[in-house]
Amino acid sequence: MPLESGARWRASLAQGADRFDGALRLWRHLPLSLGLMIELHDHAKIITVVAGIGGMARAAHNDLQPVQVIRNTTLRQVDGRTTGGRSHHLKPHVFVAMPLAGRYLDQLREHCDVEVFSATQPISPEELAAAIGDADGVLGSAQLLFPTEILDRAPRLRVICNVGVGYDNVDLGELSRRGIALANTPGVLSDAVADLVLGLMIAVARHLRECETIVREGRWGEPGLRIPLGSDLRGKTLSIVGMGRIGREVAARAAAFKMRVLCFDTRPDLVPPPFAERAATLDDALRAGDFISLHVDLNPASRHLIGPREFGLMKASAFLINAARGAVVDQRALYDVLAAQRIAGAGLDVLESEPPTTGDLLLQLDNVFIVPHIGSATVETRAAMVELAIENLVACVTGQPCVNIVNAEAAVATKEVSP
């Protein structure tokens, strides 16, 4: 059971520390002005205990109490001093702001010193700010927010790696100004999200929620019960707003359902797939669509892209599908048109405020089908996202090329951090 201190251990410690109680007796008489660290190795688990500055250690063999536990990390001896600080002798230091399986942490530890937030509840802003003070990189969900006041606490930070494709959790311009790269995980979740979009289309078109409720309430076969009739997908027009990776996968699936696929994208050089047509304007796409599926990132231009005016262009029989970001749609305007049945329904994987409050007006409606932001929530996809996020993080903090940096102007962040 190794004991390390800020100064070279006395020769007598090496001779007399064969047993833990003997080591403790020696340790008990060492001043803590230099700082003292104990690493307790319990099988494969490492618990790092940092004793405070000043005073004398007080511990017994059976009731040793840690002063501070650093989650899943190892503090190392630096230039003869045992501290929690950084040195050019160490590997890059990264903070993982979400629980990860041990095999992923092992991958990171091959290249980095790793600290992990392993609690089941989301990390608080205060905990995040305290944890990244000496971090070169952070890995977390795409819902983890990095406001200016948190970035101010992280002078060494060079990369934030989102486990997800969205990046509205950061101010991209502010990151670039600070030389901090933002990396995401595009591509690996496109199939899973596209599958869910088709599922949402079927759910709202065939009234699956209402029909399933009839069965659960024991009303199937009830005299006079009218089963709600749905709508076919075949022959209908799907208007896709945003023809990126996910939009293209949705288009391919819709074509397999024998739908007409119409796409709109603000990029003039975009070439639609052969089974899709291009709409000249967003208004044209909204007017034509029996189903309108949104696949744009959230930015100032796309916030409330679909509002009262846009709803007014849609058919009364149209269904809105949103698996992008909640704030792309003006949610109050959506409630108004659904409540007035000015459109047929909506299938939503995202909301403006997640999770919704119990008083959220949308929850009072029967013609909306809502799931809790599960677009990428498959075993295979989540594993692929974490793997890619780890690759991004290791590349950025070790100075290797990373193709998934969103703000290319901060590419300097991929260079190895100097001491």
Phi, psi and omega per residue, in radians:
M1 nan 1.682 -2.967
P2 -1.249 2.484 3.026
L3 -2.116 2.283 3.130
E4 -2.155 2.463 3.085
S5 -2.214 3.093 -3.128
G6 -1.301 -0.276 3.102
A7 -2.078 2.888 3.107
R8 -1.114 2.330 -3.127
W9 -1.134 2.509 3.075
R10 -1.073 2.613 -3.099
A11 -1.051 -0.541 -3.125
S12 -1.171 -0.458 3.116
L13 -1.149 -0.746 -3.133
A14 -1.104 -0.566 -3.097
Q15 -1.457 -0.552 -2.983
G16 -1.884 0.157 -3.057
A17 -1.798 0.557 3.134
D18 -1.162 -0.553 3.126
R19 -1.974 2.606 -3.075
F20 -1.072 -0.688 -3.108
D21 -1.162 -0.576 3.072
G22 -1.154 -0.704 3.099
A23 -1.104 -0.699 3.136
L24 -1.111 -0.656 3.135
R25 -1.082 -0.731 3.091
L26 -1.174 -0.771 -3.107
W27 -1.058 -0.616 -3.071
R28 -1.081 -0.402 -3.072
H29 -1.783 0.158 3.112
L30 -1.644 2.319 3.065
P31 -1.202 2.663 -3.086
L32 -1.789 0.272 -3.115
S33 -1.109 -0.423 3.119
L34 -1.628 -0.105 -3.068
G35 1.553 2.507 -3.089
L36 -2.449 2.382 3.134
M37 -2.224 2.441 3.005
I38 -2.100 2.363 2.996
E39 -1.950 2.053 3.119
L40 -1.706 1.960 -3.105
H41 -1.644 1.904 3.139
D42 -1.989 1.673 -3.018
H43 0.980 -2.166 -3.086
A44 -1.558 -0.090 -3.060
K45 -1.632 2.363 3.114
I46 -1.984 2.149 3.051
I47 -1.948 2.154 -3.124
T48 -1.751 2.202 -3.096
V49 -2.034 2.207 -3.131
V50 -1.960 2.125 3.101
A51 -1.483 2.583 -3.089
G52 -1.260 2.991 -3.107
I53 -1.544 2.426 3.091
G54 1.517 2.757 3.128
G55 1.370 -3.039 -3.127
M56 -2.062 2.534 3.130
A57 -1.163 2.436 3.084
R58 -2.257 1.888 -3.113
A59 -2.617 2.667 3.047
A60 -2.156 2.847 -3.064
H61 -0.997 -0.707 -2.991
N62 -1.729 -0.190 -3.067
D63 -2.346 0.717 3.070
L64 -1.111 2.180 -3.112
Q65 -1.974 2.185 3.122
P66 -1.256 2.547 3.025
V67 -1.435 -0.708 -3.127
Q68 -2.599 2.335 3.090
V69 -1.930 2.162 3.088
I70 -1.697 2.072 -2.994
R71 -1.129 2.113 2.926
N72 0.886 0.751 3.097
T73 -2.456 2.879 3.116
T74 -2.173 2.111 2.995
L75 -1.464 2.481 -3.027
R76 -2.089 2.813 3.092
Q77 -1.302 2.210 -3.063
V78 -2.111 2.035 3.071
D79 0.851 0.742 3.095
G80 1.411 -0.003 3.138
R81 -2.138 2.328 3.111
T82 -1.634 1.934 -3.060
T83 -2.471 3.047 3.038
G84 -1.688 0.108 -3.096
G85 -1.405 -3.091 -3.075
R86 -1.871 2.736 3.077
S87 -2.673 2.750 3.127
H88 -1.224 -0.125 3.088
H89 -1.402 -0.241 -3.072
L90 -1.605 2.794 2.929
K91 -1.184 2.845 3.036
P92 -0.976 2.491 -3.112
H93 -1.741 2.197 -3.125
V94 -2.210 2.615 3.108
F95 -2.027 2.228 3.105
V96 -1.806 1.967 -2.982
A97 -1.616 0.447 -3.137
M98 -2.738 2.665 3.107
P99 -1.130 2.387 3.067
L100 -2.310 2.611 3.071
A101 -1.119 2.677 -3.070
G102 -0.990 -0.608 -3.095
R103 -1.150 -0.562 3.101
Y104 -1.270 -0.679 3.101
L105 -1.138 -0.630 3.087
D106 -1.088 -0.680 3.089
Q107 -1.052 -0.766 -3.139
L108 -1.164 -0.698 -3.059
R109 -1.185 -0.305 3.050
E110 -1.137 -0.432 -3.039
H111 -2.122 -0.331 -2.956
C112 -2.406 2.737 2.832
D113 -1.438 2.264 -2.931
V114 -2.114 2.288 2.952
E115 -2.076 2.390 -2.998
V116 -2.200 2.361 2.948
F117 -1.583 1.870 -2.974
S118 -1.881 0.138 3.109
A119 -1.210 2.722 -3.100
T120 -1.343 -0.518 3.122
Q121 -1.415 2.705 3.131
P122 -1.049 2.604 3.117
I123 -1.200 2.450 3.135
S124 -1.467 2.791 3.086
P125 -0.998 -0.667 -3.140
E126 -1.141 -0.750 3.129
E127 -1.142 -0.704 3.134
L128 -1.099 -0.825 -3.120
A129 -1.054 -0.702 -3.129
A130 -1.218 -0.511 -3.015
A131 -1.471 -0.407 -2.983
I132 -1.827 0.259 -3.095
G133 -1.020 -0.603 3.128
D134 -2.098 0.417 -3.091
A135 -1.507 2.409 2.994
D136 -1.480 -0.486 -3.129
G137 -2.614 2.711 3.115
V138 -2.290 2.415 3.045
L139 -2.098 2.245 3.140
G140 -2.857 -3.112 -3.126
S141 -1.269 2.841 3.130
A142 -1.321 0.016 3.041
Q143 -1.753 -0.004 -3.125
L144 -1.391 2.051 -3.014
L145 -1.514 2.489 3.112
F146 -2.226 1.287 3.086
P147 -1.204 2.952 -3.072
T148 -0.982 -0.704 -3.083
E149 -1.148 -0.457 3.046
I150 -1.384 -0.729 3.098
L151 -1.059 -0.580 3.120
D152 -1.086 -0.411 -3.118
R153 -1.530 0.008 -3.033
A154 -2.211 1.250 -3.060
P155 -1.157 -0.377 -3.117
R156 -1.618 -0.145 -2.980
L157 -1.081 2.276 -3.130
R158 -2.123 -0.293 3.139
V159 -2.715 2.456 2.959
I160 -2.007 2.166 -3.108
C161 -1.923 1.914 3.092
N162 -1.409 2.354 2.946
V163 -1.555 1.465 -3.040
G164 2.721 2.929 -3.089
V165 -1.639 -0.461 -3.138
G166 -1.301 2.764 3.123
Y167 -2.531 0.540 3.066
D168 -1.381 0.088 3.048
N169 -1.442 -0.060 -3.125
V170 -2.323 2.780 2.947
D171 -1.612 1.787 -3.010
L172 -1.072 -0.671 3.115
G173 -1.114 -0.690 3.129
E174 -1.171 -0.699 3.090
L175 -1.065 -0.791 -3.125
S176 -1.093 -0.699 3.128
R177 -1.059 -0.578 -3.123
R178 -1.569 -0.051 -3.106
G179 1.313 0.483 3.133
I180 -1.811 2.189 3.125
A181 -1.449 2.628 3.021
L182 -2.070 2.091 3.125
A183 -1.989 2.510 3.117
N184 -2.247 -3.014 -3.061
T185 -2.180 1.193 -3.107
P186 -1.301 2.787 3.015
G187 1.530 -0.860 -2.999
V188 -1.254 -0.302 -3.134
L189 -1.861 0.025 -3.036
S190 -1.067 -0.769 -3.112
D191 -1.130 -0.769 -3.109
A192 -1.098 -0.755 3.137
V193 -1.164 -0.736 3.135
A194 -1.098 -0.674 3.075
D195 -1.046 -0.780 -3.125
L196 -1.126 -0.669 3.126
V197 -1.029 -0.794 3.099
L198 -1.116 -0.636 3.080
G199 -1.100 -0.720 3.093
L200 -1.136 -0.674 3.107
M201 -1.067 -0.790 3.136
I202 -1.159 -0.708 -3.102
A203 -1.051 -0.760 -3.102
V204 -1.398 -0.611 -3.111
A205 -1.225 -0.538 -3.097
R206 -1.857 0.175 3.072
H207 0.949 0.809 -3.041
L208 -1.134 -0.656 -3.124
R209 -1.112 -0.806 3.140
E210 -1.113 -0.717 -3.111
C211 -1.196 -0.657 3.121
E212 -1.183 -0.613 3.101
T213 -1.127 -0.674 3.091
I214 -0.993 -0.756 -3.137
V215 -1.180 -0.824 -3.096
R216 -1.116 -0.559 3.137
E217 -1.479 0.034 3.086
G218 1.295 0.423 -3.082
R219 -1.732 -0.020 3.101
W220 -1.134 2.184 -3.099
G221 1.545 0.007 3.120
E222 -1.106 2.326 -3.132
P223 -0.995 2.298 3.107
G224 1.427 -0.026 -3.135
L225 -1.171 2.331 3.071
R226 -1.884 1.994 3.079
I227 -1.289 2.243 -3.122
P228 -1.130 2.339 3.114
L229 -1.517 2.433 -3.112
G230 -1.748 -2.893 -3.132
S231 -2.151 2.521 3.034
D232 -1.255 2.655 2.936
L233 -1.519 -0.605 -3.096
R234 -0.994 2.259 3.084
G235 1.484 -0.140 3.134
K236 -1.488 2.830 3.126
T237 -1.729 2.183 3.017
L238 -1.804 2.072 3.053
S239 -1.711 2.078 -3.132
I240 -1.808 2.136 3.132
V241 -1.808 1.844 -3.063
G242 1.814 1.776 -3.007
M243 -1.875 0.975 3.028
G244 -1.527 -2.684 -3.096
R245 -1.035 -0.845 -3.097
I246 -1.194 -0.747 3.121
G247 -1.001 -0.703 3.135
R248 -1.179 -0.647 3.109
E249 -1.188 -0.656 3.067
V250 -1.108 -0.726 3.133
A251 -1.056 -0.741 -3.139
A252 -1.097 -0.707 3.136
R253 -1.220 -0.690 3.125
A254 -1.111 -0.668 3.102
A255 -1.094 -0.631 3.104
A256 -1.166 -0.444 3.063
F257 -1.501 0.161 3.098
K258 1.138 0.622 3.079
M259 -1.653 2.715 2.947
R260 -1.443 2.274 -3.084
V261 -1.938 2.140 3.093
L262 -2.077 2.351 -3.101
C263 -2.239 2.563 3.036
F264 -2.253 2.376 3.096
D265 -2.614 2.504 -3.096
T266 -1.319 -0.232 3.139
R267 -1.381 2.034 -3.036
P268 -1.188 -0.427 -3.091
D269 -1.548 0.057 -3.118
L270 -1.184 2.288 3.093
V271 -1.895 2.025 -3.129
P272 -1.200 2.744 3.066
P273 -1.119 2.820 -3.033
P274 -1.077 -0.391 -3.119
F275 -1.621 0.196 -3.115
A276 -2.231 2.682 3.044
E277 -1.903 2.740 3.115
R278 -1.811 2.261 3.043
A279 -1.433 2.464 -3.109
A280 -1.218 -0.609 -3.111
T281 -2.441 2.854 3.047
L282 -1.065 -0.709 -3.140
D283 -1.028 -0.724 3.115
D284 -1.070 -0.742 -3.132
A285 -1.131 -0.698 -3.129
L286 -1.199 -0.682 -3.137
R287 -1.168 -0.621 -3.006
A288 -1.477 -0.412 -2.937
G289 -1.330 2.289 2.894
D290 -1.422 -0.518 2.990
F291 -2.255 2.356 3.078
I292 -2.087 2.064 -3.097
S293 -2.003 2.222 -3.040
L294 -1.711 2.275 -3.110
H295 -2.506 0.995 3.118
V296 -2.091 2.670 3.042
D297 -1.352 2.791 3.141
L298 -1.571 2.121 3.085
N299 -2.596 3.064 -3.106
P300 -0.978 -0.572 -3.119
A301 -1.328 -0.512 -3.073
S302 -1.693 -0.126 3.097
R303 -1.108 2.209 -3.086
H304 0.971 0.667 3.053
L305 -0.993 -0.629 3.105
I306 -1.875 1.896 -3.119
G307 -2.291 -2.840 -3.084
P308 -0.941 -0.767 -3.133
R309 -1.073 -0.802 -3.085
E310 -1.174 -0.673 3.080
F311 -1.095 -0.573 3.130
G312 -1.148 -0.352 3.116
L313 -1.467 -0.309 -3.016
M314 -1.380 2.710 3.038
K315 -1.156 2.646 3.051
A316 -1.136 -0.380 -3.135
S317 -1.657 0.109 -3.037
A318 -1.403 2.645 3.031
F319 -2.035 2.338 3.073
L320 -1.721 2.302 3.090
I321 -2.093 2.222 3.121
N322 -2.280 1.921 3.026
A323 -2.143 0.425 -3.121
A324 -1.711 -1.619 3.054
R325 -2.421 2.479 -3.040
G326 -1.019 -0.694 -3.042
A327 -1.311 -0.049 2.992
V328 -1.138 -0.406 3.138
V329 -1.959 2.361 2.980
D330 -1.246 1.827 -2.961
Q331 -1.192 -0.588 3.093
R332 -1.159 -0.694 3.098
A333 -1.148 -0.628 3.094
L334 -1.103 -0.783 3.112
Y335 -1.024 -0.778 -3.092
D336 -1.034 -0.801 -3.085
V337 -1.286 -0.548 3.090
L338 -1.235 -0.755 -3.133
A339 -1.108 -0.616 3.131
A340 -1.522 -0.009 -3.125
Q341 0.974 0.668 3.054
R342 -1.457 -0.242 2.831
I343 -2.267 2.859 -2.985
A344 -1.322 -0.616 -3.081
G345 3.051 3.138 -3.141
A346 -2.555 2.514 3.014
G347 -2.072 2.083 -2.975
L348 -2.180 2.292 2.970
D349 -1.792 -0.184 -3.052
V350 -2.417 2.677 3.103
L351 -2.340 2.859 3.084
E352 -1.110 -0.689 3.102
S353 -2.116 2.084 -3.096
E354 -2.134 2.305 -0.150
P355 -1.271 2.831 3.137
P356 -1.268 2.707 3.017
T357 -1.318 2.834 -3.141
T358 -1.128 -0.369 3.126
G359 -1.622 0.141 -3.136
D360 -1.018 2.225 -3.046
L361 -1.079 -0.567 -3.120
L362 -1.073 -0.516 -3.106
L363 -1.225 -0.189 3.132
Q364 -1.527 -0.129 -3.018
L365 -1.733 2.574 3.102
D366 -1.570 -0.323 -3.046
N367 -1.729 0.503 3.027
V368 -2.330 2.398 -3.133
F369 -2.065 2.047 -3.017
I370 -2.128 2.305 3.018
V371 -2.131 2.734 -2.938
P372 -1.496 1.162 3.042
H373 0.902 1.079 -3.027
I374 -1.987 0.343 -3.058
G375 -0.908 -0.712 -3.116
S376 -1.761 0.163 -2.949
A377 -1.461 1.184 2.912
T378 -2.172 2.709 -3.118
V379 -0.997 -0.820 -3.069
E380 -1.169 -0.743 -3.080
T381 -1.223 -0.770 3.138
R382 -1.087 -0.667 3.092
A383 -1.102 -0.756 3.130
A384 -1.137 -0.634 3.123
M385 -1.140 -0.780 3.134
V386 -1.123 -0.759 3.123
E387 -1.008 -0.792 -3.113
L388 -1.194 -0.684 3.108
A389 -1.086 -0.683 3.097
I390 -1.139 -0.755 3.086
E391 -1.023 -0.765 3.118
N392 -1.054 -0.807 -3.075
L393 -1.120 -0.838 -3.129
V394 -1.081 -0.761 3.141
A395 -1.053 -0.777 -3.050
C396 -1.218 -0.681 -3.072
V397 -1.497 -0.179 3.107
T398 -1.915 0.142 3.053
G399 1.408 0.340 3.124
Q400 -1.666 2.791 3.107
P401 -1.116 2.470 3.089
C402 -2.318 2.050 -3.036
V403 -1.458 -0.145 -3.043
N404 -1.823 0.433 3.057
I405 -1.385 2.205 -3.093
V406 -1.360 -0.767 -3.129
N407 -1.714 1.534 -3.045
A408 -1.027 -0.454 -3.125
E409 -1.183 -0.234 3.081
A410 -1.768 0.392 -3.087
A411 -1.049 -0.353 3.067
V412 -0.993 -0.416 -3.120
A413 -1.172 -0.305 3.129
T414 -1.392 -0.152 3.121
K415 -1.350 2.672 -3.105
E416 -1.098 2.348 -3.100
V417 -1.230 2.244 3.116
S418 -1.391 2.707 -3.102
P419 -1.189 nan nan
